[in-house]
């Protein structure tokens, strides 16, 4: 029984966590979570497409009997990179100018 519990614990260490780091390889360069837009351009060049949107998020803060509302404006940008027909296109997502996610698209041209 003890060896079974040990085996389960070891197996769980190999299960990827819910939070995964976003990263993108451009040639020999690598950009990852927290990179600025200028870092990505320096390592990967200009994307083939850029899209942006803004979102407002309301947060409520409570301090004793007092409640305060605060609206936070967030800007999201999605840049698409096409690395050719043998690689998947990559969509790089920025929040307020910092890289937060990388998604794969279809094969490039």
N, C-alpha and C positions, 0 to 999 in steps of 0.2 A: 504494500500500500504506500509506503514511504517513497519507494522508487517511482511509483506512478505519479505521485504528486511532484516529485522532482522533475520528471520528464515533462509534465504539463507546464511547469514553471519555465523550463528551458525553452519549450516550444513557443510559449507566449512572448518570450523575448525576441523571437524572430518575426513575429507578426508586425507589419508596418503600423505605425501610429496613425491616428486620425489626422494629425497635422503633418503635412509633408512640405518640404521646402520646394519652392518653385525655382527652377533653373533652366537656362538655355545655353546650349553650346553653339558658338559661332566660330567655325574653324578650330583654332587651338585655344580660343578665349572662352571663358565661362562667366555668365552673369547670373546672379541669384537674388533671392529675397532681399529687399531693401535697396537694390541698386537704383541709382537715379536715371532719368531719361538720358542725360548726357553720357553716362557710363555705357548704357546700352547702345547708343549711337556710335560711340567710340569703338566698341568691340564688335558690333554687328552691322554697322552701317545704317542707312536710311531704310525704313520699312516700305513695302509696296502700298500700304494703306494705313490710314489713321482714322479712328473714330473716337469721339468724346461725348460724355454726358455728365450731367450734374445731378446730384441727389441731395435732398435735405433730410436730416434725421433729427427728430426731436427727442431730447433726453430730459427726464424729470429727476431732480435731485431733491431729497428731503433732508432737512436739518431741524430735528425736533418737530415743532408744529408748523414750520415754514416749508413750503414746497416751491421750488423754482423750476421753470421750464427754460431749456436752452436749445436753440436750433443750430445744428452743425452742418455746414455745407461741405460736401465731398465731391471731388471731381475725379471721374474715372476715364481713362483712355485705354483703348485697345489698338495695338499696333500689330499688323500682320506681316510676317516674314515668309518669303517664298525662296526656299533653298534648292529648287530644281525638281525635276520629275522623279528623282530617286529618293526624295525625302519628303516627309510630311511638312506641310506649312505649319508655322508656329504663331500663335496669337499671344502676345505679351500684354498683360493687364497691369496698369498702374493705378494707384489710388493716391491722389494728391502728390503726384510726381515720383512716387516710389513703387518699385516692382513688387506686386503681391501674388501674381499667378502667371503660369504659362500653360496654354492649352494647345493640343494638337488638332490640326484641321486635316483636310484631304491632301492628297499628293499635289505637289506643285507642278508648274509647267516649265 
